[in-house]
């Protein structure tokens, strides 16, 4: 009876500050709480995400940063058609963003200018990123009536052969596609620190050379990831492997060497 009375008095005090407690036992739990963590996405925000920057290394092992506009301009800083054609890893990012992705974005037929997003906010953001990169591709065939014109163009040129869905254990999604350049390639994206730690042994630089990931480069990458995550940003890494050895639809690769 004493405990019930105490909890009831506590419930009354909570009600005075506009905190309604349905169950008396919840007051005791709340009284023992020191930190409350909440996911604001979808409550304080629009449950909408967008890519705001992407980074890679130049041949001097310095990080090159491109800021991506989140507005209607669809612009990317320090980007033009010459850079897109010259830096192969940018084209690889566009390919991975479009093909290693389950999201779809299309115009709403009932509301002009409005979009219909199908997929998680992260996947939709990456799919939109592919479209923005496509604006700098000289071979891109823009179609004003189709929002995903660039992603669909890449899908036709590089048909998907096998998909390995995202799992909590792997923390990555990957697909094998029949490349327009010939052969079968593996495309991978996932949590940046996991991709770097478990799957990648090499890195592509802005001059299109491929080098082993040294402790210095790994340290720079982890520092960059830490800086971004401290700002509340979600960091996604992308990787690719050419000439994939005999994976089948029933064999999910546990690790990827030489990505």
C-alpha positions, -999 to +999 in steps of 0.1 A: +000+000+000+029+024+009+046+017-025+013+022-044+007+055-026+042+068-033+039+059-070+004+075-072+019+107-056+047+106-081+022+102-110+004+133-098+036+153-097+044+141-133+009+151-145+014+187-132+043+191-156+023+176-185+038+141-184+010+116-183+019+082-169-005+053-177+010+026-155+022+033-120+052+010-124+065+033-152+071+060-127+097+039-109+114+031-142+115+067-152+128+077-118+159+054-123+166+068-158+196+090-162+198+093-200+170+091-226+180+084-262+154+090-289+154+087-327+142+120-340+140+109-377+103+110-387+092+129-356+112+161-356+122+158-392+106+146-424+121+111-424+141+123-454+178+120-460+202+133-486+238+129-495+257+161-487+293+152-495+315+125-508+353+120-504+382+101-519+420+103-520+442+120-545+476+106-555+493+125-526+470+107-501+451+139-494+413+137-491+393+153-519+359+166-508+329+173-529+299+190-514+265+179-527+236+204-529+206+194-509+184+220-527+168+220-561+200+230-579+214+194-580+249+208-580+281+192-568+311+214-558+343+211-578+326+188-603+322+191-641+321+168-671+359+168-675+364+157-638+336+130-642+353+115-673+389+117-659+383+103-624+372+067-628+362+062-591+335+089-595+319+069-623+322+038-601+304+056-573+276+065-597+273+028-608+272+015-572+247+042-561+223+032-589+228-006-591+236-016-555+203-002-544+167-014-538+151+021-536+130+037-564+120+074-569+094+086-594+072+115-601+038+116-584+012+115-613-013+132-590+009+161-578+031+179-602+067+183-589+061+159-560+080+126-558+071+091-546+100+074-527+100+036-523+126+023-500+145+034-468+156+070-465+192+061-468+187+040-500+166+068-515+193+094-508+219+073-525+197+067-555+192+104-558+230+109-555+234+087-586+210+110-605+230+141-595+262+125-607+245+116-639+241+153-648+279+154-653+281+122-674+286+132-711+271+099-721+240+105-700+207+107-719+185+129-698+148+123-699+127+150-683+097+127-679+116+101-659+132+112-625+155+081-625+166+084-661+203+080-652+199+051-629+177+033-654+202+039-681+230+023-660+207-006-651+201-014-688+238-011-696+249-033-666+221-059-659+221-073-624+230-110-622+230-117-584+220-097-554+232-102-518+209-082-495+220-062-466+222-081-433+230-070-397+260-094-397+276-082-429+264-046-426+266-043-463+247-049-495+263-062-527+253-071-563+270-087-592+263-072-626+273-080-661+294-049-669+289-030-701+327-032-705+326-069-704+329-094-676+311-097-642+319-072-614+309-071-578+295-038-564+294-032-526+282-005-502+277-004-465+289+010-431+321+028-438+341+014-408+330-021-416+338-020-453+372-006-444+380-030-417+366-063-431+364-061-468+389-038-484+427-042-488+432-016-517+420+019-525+415+037-558+430+072-561+419+102-581+445+094-608+428+060-613+458+041-597+451+014-572+473+011-541+474-010-509+457+007-479+485+016-456+482+023-419+485+060-426+457+060-452+435+038-429+441+063-401+431+092-423+400+074-434+390+065-398+396+101-387+374+114-415+347+089-406+349+100-370+346+137-379+316+131-400+298+108-375+304+134-347+283+158-369+254+134-369+262+122-405+258+086-416+289+074-435+286+049-463+316+034-481+316+019-516+338-007-532+341-027-564+359-058-576+365-068-612+367-104-625+347-120-596+356-157-591+325-180-594+300-167-570+265-181-575+230-171-563+233-196-534+268-185-523+270-153-503+306-140-501+317-137-465+346-115-474+359-096-504+396-094-509+413-070-533+383-046-533 
